[in-house]
Amino acid sequence: MEYLDPNYSKKHTRMLFLGYALIGILIIMVTTLFVLESQGYYINQGQIIQNSLVVTDSSPGSARVYVDGIQDGETAKRLKVPEGEHNIEIIKDGYRRWNKTLNFIGGKVEYLSYPLLIPNRLEPVQLETYQLIPEIYHNSNAKQIAIVEELETGTAQLSLVKDYDFQNTEIISITQDQSGAGISIVDWAEDLMLVLVESDTSKEYVVIDISDNNQVNTIELRARAEPKQLSVATDNSLFILYDDGQLHLADVGQEAAPSSVLATDVDSYDNNKDKLLYTRHSTAADSEEDIISTSVYMLEDLVEYTLLEVSGPAGLPHIMISEYDGDDYVSVVSADDGRIRIYKNPLQALAVDASPEIVSNAPLSGVSKLGLSVNNRSILAIHEGGQFIFDLRDALPFRAQLPAVNLDTVMWVGDHHLAAVDSNNQLVMWEFDGKNQVVLGEYGQHSLLFEHDREFFISLKPLGSGTVLEMIDLSPI
């Protein structure tokens, strides 16, 4: 019998091990092929080529996706696109088409989750009518709107709209007699609203605590001193810069303590909650050039750190401090050397005498405006050559020409779109890279604001002898 033959038994064992080895190799090969395919690799004419993975989405969703004119599913959709230049088009019935030509890199994941499809027909809905043109203020993160209206009696009225619900508007009473008074909102952060109340004979600043039944607290200012700049620091304090350069921290409340001096000789400042950034300048005795020192101030232990010092007569820099994804960012645009520097967590480095990390140090001249996207992901600089945007999440810069719009009206719409009004009062929207420009219509006569999630925008338009407040829906039809 063969199975009793020792040589046969050894041969059979070897054959089993060889079979197991071949099966193992086959499993490894198949697994490798699956892994490579999942990472976008494919074979073309004997060459292994890696695709780019493209994650598409749109608002609204369930829109058809076309790659170079060929449909490939609907949003949201993961696409494998060969490396190189390709056109992506997103189409949904009843909406304007979205398309963009991009150069895709093999092995890289490209996120196209921001396409906003605009309805072919925009249908405004009238919310309120006014005899005079009101002022509108927007706290997008809190989803609240404040409306300052001057009534026929000469009284200024402040109304608060929460969660964009115009059916439940709250009237905020600031003083006993507001006759002849003008109201303007200076700053609005979290639940604190800093308001300037002016009349022919008086001027005062008050803070309204929205979380505390709209409690109104008057701010005690320095005697015979004029505030140059004010802003909300925390839920119970303010920063106040006086015209003599003293920067104060003042408490909010009926029995607030006297303000404390944080710094002197300050030209301007910016803050993100209690984190402070400010500039000061001095002129050398033997020179006409200004030495501008831009400093980050750490409030916790009252230590001042010099972040940047530049020399030249060009003027004070633009400064901005912000927070994104748990990290602090400081943006400084210096006219002297024509650059924008964006620092990441500078205080952490300065506190140990280290050089701060610079995530962007790009040439930029003629800057007129700095701004942040809705969720602080992107930094915008409007300059004489167009727009410069730096995406903090992906650490990528984008430069583009601006449409022919009024630069004072440029605003963010979410994290990927901008909008502004042109000379014909037409509202124009475009994407962060300058592409997909679209004209929404004649909505630019007065105040404009976009809802936090881009579902609608609000506009003031003339109506007869008055003004109408309209809501224009951008949500799915």
C-alpha positions in Angstrom: 0.0 0.0 0.0 1.3 3.4 -1.1 0.3 5.2 2.1 2.5 2.8 4.1 5.5 3.6 1.9 7.8 6.1 3.8 8.9 7.7 0.5 5.4 8.3 -0.6 4.4 9.8 2.7 7.4 12.3 2.5 6.4 13.1 -1.1 2.8 13.7 -0.1 3.8 16.0 2.8 6.0 18.0 0.4 3.1 18.4 -2.0 0.8 19.5 0.8 3.2 22.2 1.9 3.8 23.3 -1.6 0.1 23.6 -2.2 -0.4 25.5 1.0 2.5 27.9 0.0 0.9 28.4 -3.4 -2.5 29.2 -1.9 -0.8 31.6 0.6 1.0 33.3 -2.3 -2.2 33.5 -4.2 -4.0 35.0 -1.2 -1.2 37.6 -0.8 -1.3 38.5 -4.5 -5.1 38.9 -4.5 -5.0 40.9 -1.3 -2.3 43.1 -2.7 -4.3 43.7 -5.9 -7.3 44.6 -3.8 -5.2 47.0 -1.7 -3.6 48.6 -4.8 -7.0 48.9 -6.5 -8.4 50.6 -3.4 -5.5 53.0 -3.5 -6.3 53.8 -7.2 -3.7 51.7 -9.0 -4.5 50.2 -12.3 -2.6 48.6 -15.3 -2.5 50.4 -18.6 -0.6 48.8 -21.5 1.6 46.9 -19.1 2.3 49.9 -16.8 1.1 50.3 -13.3 -0.6 53.7 -12.9 -2.1 55.2 -9.8 -5.5 57.0 -10.0 -6.5 60.0 -8.0 -9.3 59.4 -5.6 -12.0 62.2 -5.8 -14.6 62.6 -3.1 -17.5 64.6 -4.5 -20.5 66.0 -2.8 -22.9 68.9 -3.5 -25.6 71.1 -1.9 -28.2 69.9 -2.7 -27.2 66.3 -3.0 -28.2 63.5 -5.5 -26.8 65.5 -8.4 -25.3 63.7 -11.5 -21.5 63.7 -11.7 -19.7 63.7 -15.1 -16.0 63.1 -15.7 -15.0 64.5 -19.1 -18.6 64.3 -20.2 -19.3 60.8 -19.0 -21.7 60.2 -16.1 -20.2 58.4 -13.1 -23.0 58.2 -10.5 -24.5 60.9 -8.2 -23.3 62.9 -5.3 -22.1 62.0 -2.8 -19.7 59.8 -4.8 -16.1 58.6 -4.6 -14.5 58.6 -8.0 -11.3 57.1 -9.4 -9.9 59.6 -11.9 -6.7 59.0 -13.9 -3.9 61.4 -13.1 -3.8 64.4 -15.3 -6.2 67.2 -16.3 -9.9 66.3 -16.2 -13.2 68.2 -16.2 -15.7 67.5 -13.4 -19.3 68.6 -13.9 -22.2 68.3 -11.5 -25.7 68.7 -12.8 -29.1 68.7 -11.1 -32.4 69.5 -12.8 -33.7 72.9 -11.8 -30.2 74.2 -10.8 -27.3 75.9 -12.6 -24.5 73.6 -13.7 -21.3 73.4 -11.7 -18.0 72.5 -13.5 -14.3 72.8 -12.9 -11.2 71.5 -14.7 -8.5 70.3 -12.3 -5.1 68.6 -12.6 -5.4 65.4 -10.6 -2.3 63.8 -9.0 -2.0 60.0 -8.8 -2.4 58.7 -5.2 -3.8 62.0 -3.9 -7.3 62.4 -2.5 -9.1 65.4 -3.8 -12.2 66.7 -1.9 -14.8 68.3 -4.0 -17.4 68.6 -1.2 -18.1 72.3 -1.6 -20.1 72.7 -4.9 -23.1 74.9 -4.3 -25.8 74.5 -6.9 -27.8 77.6 -7.4 -31.5 77.3 -8.4 -32.4 78.5 -11.9 -35.1 80.7 -10.3 -34.6 82.5 -7.1 -37.9 83.2 -5.3 -37.6 86.0 -2.7 -39.9 85.9 0.3 -40.8 89.2 2.0 -40.2 89.1 5.8 -40.7 92.7 7.0 -41.2 96.2 5.6 -39.7 99.4 7.0 -40.3 103.1 6.4 -36.6 103.9 6.7 -33.6 101.7 5.9 -32.5 99.7 8.9 -29.1 98.4 9.8 -28.6 94.6 9.9 -26.0 92.8 11.9 -25.2 89.1 11.8 -23.7 86.6 14.3 -23.3 83.7 11.9 -21.9 81.2 14.5 -24.9 81.9 16.8 -27.3 82.1 13.9 -28.7 85.4 15.1 -29.6 88.7 13.4 -29.9 92.1 15.0 -31.9 94.8 13.3 -31.5 98.5 14.3 -34.5 100.5 13.0 -35.2 104.2 13.3 -38.9 104.7 14.0 -41.0 107.7 12.9 -41.0 109.0 16.5 -37.3 109.4 16.3 -36.7 106.4 18.6 -34.1 103.8 17.7 -35.3 100.2 18.1 -33.1 97.1 18.4 -34.6 93.8 17.5 -33.1 90.4 17.9 -33.9 87.4 15.7 -32.7 84.0 17.0 -32.2 80.9 14.8 -33.3 83.1 11.8 -36.9 82.8 13.1 -38.5 86.1 12.1 -41.8 85.1 13.6 -40.3 85.4 17.1 -38.4 88.7 17.1 -37.4 90.1 20.5 -37.3 93.9 21.1 -34.4 94.9 23.3 -35.0 98.0 25.4 -31.7 99.8 26.0 -32.7 103.0 27.8 -35.8 104.6 29.2 -35.9 107.3 26.6 -34.2 106.5 23.3 -35.7 109.6 21.5 -33.2 111.0 19.1 -30.7 108.3 19.9 -28.7 106.4 17.3 -27.8 102.8 17.9 -24.9 100.9 16.3 -23.4 97.5 17.2 -19.7 97.7 17.7 -18.9 94.0 18.4 -20.9 90.8 18.8 -19.2 87.7 20.2 -20.9 84.7 21.6 -23.8 86.0 23.8 -22.4 89.5 24.4 -23.4 92.4 22.1 -21.4 95.7 22.5 -23.6 98.6 21.5 -22.9 102.3 21.0 -25.8 104.6 21.9 -25.5 108.2 20.7 -27.6 111.3 20.9 -27.1 115.0 20.4 -26.0 115.4 24.0 -24.5 112.1 25.1 -22.7 109.0 24.0 -22.4 105.7 25.9 -21.5 102.1 25.4 -23.6 99.3 26.7 -23.2 95.6 26.7 -26.3 93.3 26.2 -26.0 89.8 27.6 -28.3 87.8 25.3 -27.9 84.7 27.5 -29.2 86.6 30.6 -32.6 87.8 29.3 -31.0 90.6 27.3 -29.6 92.2 30.4 -28.1 95.7 29.6 -25.0 96.9 31.4 -23.4 100.3 30.9 -19.7 100.4 30.4 -17.7 102.8 32.6 -15.1 104.6 30.5 -12.1 106.7 31.6 -13.0 110.3 32.3 -12.2 112.7 29.5 -10.9 109.8 27.3 -12.3 108.8 23.9 -12.4 105.1 23.0 -10.6 104.4 19.8 -11.5 100.7 19.6 -13.6 98.3 21.7 -14.3 94.6 21.5 -15.6 91.7 23.6 -12.8 89.7 25.3 -14.6 87.0 27.3 -18.1 86.5 28.7 -17.6 89.2 31.3 -14.9 91.6 30.0 -14.0 94.0 27.2 -10.9 95.3 25.6 -10.9 99.1 25.3 -8.2 101.1 23.4 -8.2 104.8 24.1 -7.0 107.5 21.7 -4.0 108.1 23.9 -2.8 104.6 23.2 -3.8 103.0 26.6 -5.2 99.5 26.1 -7.5 98.5 29.0 -9.3 95.4 30.1 -12.7 96.3 31.6 -15.2 94.1 33.5 -18.9 93.9 32.5 -21.6 94.2 35.1 -23.5 96.5 37.3 -20.7 96.6 39.9 -17.8 96.2 37.5 -14.3 96.9 38.9 -12.2 99.7 37.4 -10.4 98.7 34.2 -6.8 97.7 34.2 -4.1 98.9 31.8 -2.7 96.1 29.7 -0.4 98.1 27.4 0.5 101.6 26.4 1.4 103.4 23.2 -0.8 101.0 21.3 -1.9 101.9 17.7 -4.4 99.1 17.0 -5.2 95.6 18.2 -7.1 92.5 17.4 -8.3 89.8 19.7 -9.8 86.3 19.7 -11.6 86.1 23.0 -9.0 86.9 25.6 -6.0 86.4 23.3 -4.6 89.7 22.2 -2.5 91.0 19.3 -1.5 94.7 18.9 0.9 97.1 17.2 2.8 100.1 18.4 5.4 102.2 16.6 8.3 104.5 17.4 10.5 106.8 15.4 14.2 106.7 15.7 15.7 110.0 16.9 18.1 110.2 13.9 15.7 108.8 11.3 12.3 109.6 9.8 11.6 105.9 9.4 9.1 104.2 11.7 10.1 101.0 13.5 6.9 99.0 13.9 6.8 96.3 16.5 3.9 93.9 16.3 3.5 92.0 19.5 1.4 89.2 20.8 0.2 89.7 24.4 -0.3 86.8 26.7 -3.1 87.9 29.0 -2.8 85.0 31.5 0.5 86.1 33.0 0.7 89.6 31.7 3.9 89.0 29.7 4.4 90.8 26.4 6.2 89.1 23.5 7.5 90.7 20.3 6.4 88.6 17.4 7.7 90.8 14.5 9.6 94.0 14.0 10.0 95.7 10.7 11.5 99.0 9.7 10.3 101.5 7.1 8.0 104.4 6.5 5.2 102.5 4.9 2.8 102.5 7.8 1.3 100.1 10.3 0.7 96.5 9.4 -2.6 94.7 9.1 -3.0 92.2 11.9 -5.5 89.4 12.8 -5.6 86.7 15.4 -7.9 83.6 15.0 -8.4 80.0 16.1 -9.0 77.0 13.9 -9.1 73.3 15.0 -7.7 74.0 18.4 -4.7 76.0 17.1 -4.1 79.8 17.2 -3.1 81.7 14.1 -1.7 85.2 13.8 -1.7 86.9 10.4 0.5 90.0 9.8 0.6 91.9 6.6 3.6 94.3 6.5 3.5 97.1 3.9 7.3 97.6 4.4 8.4 94.3 2.9 5.1 93.5 1.1 4.5 90.0 2.7 1.8 88.2 4.6 3.1 86.1 7.4 0.8 83.5 9.1 2.1 82.1 12.3 0.8 78.9 14.0 0.6 78.9 17.8 3.2 81.7 18.2 2.7 82.1 21.9 3.8 78.5 22.6 7.1 79.2 20.8 7.7 82.7 22.2 7.1 81.6 25.7 10.2 79.3 25.5 12.3 81.8 23.4 11.8 79.7 20.2 11.0 81.0 16.7 7.3 80.6 15.9 6.2 78.4 13.1 5.4 80.3 9.9 2.9 78.4 7.7 2.8 81.1 5.1 5.3 83.8 4.1 4.0 85.0 0.7 4.7 88.2 -1.2 1.6 90.4 -1.1 1.3 94.2 -1.6 -1.4 96.8 -1.4 -3.5 94.8 1.1 -6.8 96.6 2.0 -8.6 93.9 4.0 -8.1 90.8 6.1 -10.9 88.4 6.9 -11.8 84.9 8.0 -14.2 82.3 6.5 -17.3 81.4 8.5 -15.6 78.5 10.4 -12.1 80.2 10.5 -10.7 77.6 8.1 -9.4 80.1 5.6 -7.8 83.5 5.8 -8.6 86.1 3.1 -6.5 89.1 2.1 -7.9 91.5 -0.5 -5.0 93.3 -2.2 -4.3 95.3 -5.3 -3.7 92.3 -7.4 -6.8 90.4 -6.4 -7.5 87.9 -3.6 -5.1 85.7 -1.6 -6.6 82.9 0.4 -4.8 80.5 2.7 -6.5 77.2 3.6 -5.3 76.4 7.2 -6.6 72.8 7.1 -4.7 71.8 3.9 -1.9 74.5 4.3 -2.5 75.6 0.7 -2.5 79.1 -0.8 -4.9 80.3 -3.6 -4.5 83.4 -5.7 -7.2 84.7 -8.0 -8.4 87.9 -9.7 -11.4 89.4 -8.1 -14.6 90.1 -10.1 -15.3 93.7 -10.8 -17.0 94.3 -7.5 -17.1 96.8 -4.6 -14.2 95.6 -2.4 -16.0 97.0 0.7 -18.8 94.5 0.2 -16.7 91.3 -0.1 -18.0 88.7 2.3 -17.5 85.0 3.0 -20.2 82.5 2.2 -19.3 79.4 4.2 -15.7 78.3 3.9 -15.4 78.0 0.1 -17.4 80.8 -1.4 -17.2 84.6 -1.5 -19.8 87.2 -2.6 -19.9 90.9 -3.3 -21.9 93.6 -5.0 -20.9 95.1 -8.4 -21.4 98.6 -9.7 -24.9 97.7 -10.9 -26.0 96.4 -7.5 -25.8 92.8 -8.8 -24.8 90.2 -6.2 -21.9 88.1 -7.5 -20.7 84.8 -6.0 -17.5 82.9 -6.7 -15.4 80.1 -5.2 -12.2 80.5 -3.2 -10.0 79.8 -6.3 -11.9 82.5 -8.4 -13.8 79.9 -10.4 -17.6 79.3 -10.9 -18.5 82.9 -10.8 -22.3 83.4 -10.8 -24.6 86.4 -10.8 -27.5 85.9 -8.3 -29.4 89.1 -9.2 -30.0 92.7 -8.1 -29.8 92.3 -4.3 -27.0 94.7 -3.5 -28.7 98.1 -2.7 -28.3 97.7 1.0 -27.4 95.2 3.7 -26.7 91.6 2.7 -26.0 88.5 4.8 -25.7 84.8 4.1 -27.0 82.0 6.5 -24.3 80.0 8.2 -24.8 76.8 6.1 -25.4 78.7 2.8 -29.1 77.7 2.7 -30.4 81.2 2.1 -29.4 84.9 2.1 -31.2 88.0 3.3 -31.3 91.3 1.5 -32.8 94.8 1.9 -34.5 96.2 -1.2 -36.4 99.4 -1.9 -40.2 99.0 -2.1 -42.2 102.1 -3.0 -41.3 104.7 -0.3 -40.0 102.1 2.1 -37.7 99.1 2.3 -38.4 95.4 2.3 -36.4 92.7 4.0 -36.3 89.6 1.8 -35.1 86.0 2.3 -33.9 84.3 -0.9 -33.8 80.5 -0.5 -30.8 78.5 -1.9 -31.9 75.2 -0.4 -33.3 72.3 -2.5 -36.3 73.0 -4.6 
